[in-house]
């Protein structure tokens, strides 16, 4: 394990493109594997998590090839074959849960494992709805991997109301429903990212929606539709763009444009929260590509003020809290980030990690129930702390961002996990003025 140091930058300047969207990349590979014909994916994220999905769909019988320009071609199979070895999904929680959904309604038995981070994450949230189809999911104690999914021989359609806002659980149920006669219905009282629904429609699945009282919606999927290969253009990942966005806000003399960022309204909570804090961030050149809204994000350094970030924003910025907490540390005044229970079951316990990391760098932060309160330092964060990144890419990148503007450098014990979502993060940030070594 080699430690990495992020030191104060004099300003971040440039026009950059960040890594492809991880959520969209997983889904493009999975639907491509199910569709008849060859799906052409441009902009696929070629990071560890997505490569694990690519390996997995090959284990189910699909063909995946890349050309010299980095385009990915997935040729689907009519009947998925049973993988003849355990699928090691590395750090990829989304892929594990989505693929478990795929297996749940097919006559096969499939074994999943992962790295120590993934092996500590809860799978009961998918085991419950997938067993309603007739599948059997066997896990270790605590609902953890390794996990065996024994698909149902004669699956039944399911009606399921999500107990937590989770796009992974929703998507697992919808992917299971694809192979079942009849209508599979998912009710989500609180909306979560809808990339699966958008892409299912594009590939020819029969999906419709009904509004639920209180702002949620019902997703109705008619199973056994024939999916047809598509051309998919993957937008840049707003969850990766969030790091240079916050970096540019807190490092004085910064001005960045981040191109082709996916701005699906169910993903842009970070922009809403930052604007609430007074951020100078704007969308330019908004358009729709492959059924997903995209835009260039223009951002300039400015004075941030503390804010109360409501729990209703959690689903649309679930992965952005580590870096939002960094913005709060540099703001003037106190911030309250509400309703963060789900942060405890991410790649690491981000709830505790945020508190520990802020404190280690001289920022007063504390918990009240499921809320995190951060006392902003008004631009003058001490820094100087050492962060244990615990196989969590986003914790590593968030605290690297802190180091770019703190008085003393921030040390990260290990940055290997960054390769799960944004392999070029350090190189790209250094190119525009960061000092990470
Ligand atoms: C994801 C959904 C979110 C998010 C994860 C990606 C997806 O997880 O945190 O990084 O692609 O569906 P939950 O469904 O657990 O909220």
Boltz pocket constraint, residues with backbone or C-beta under 6 A from the ligand:
constraints:
  - pocket:
      binder: B
      contacts: [[A, 22], [A, 23], [A, 24], [A, 94], [A, 165], [A, 166], [A, 167], [A, 168], [A, 169], [A, 171], [A, 193], [A, 318], [A, 319]]
      max_distance: 6.0
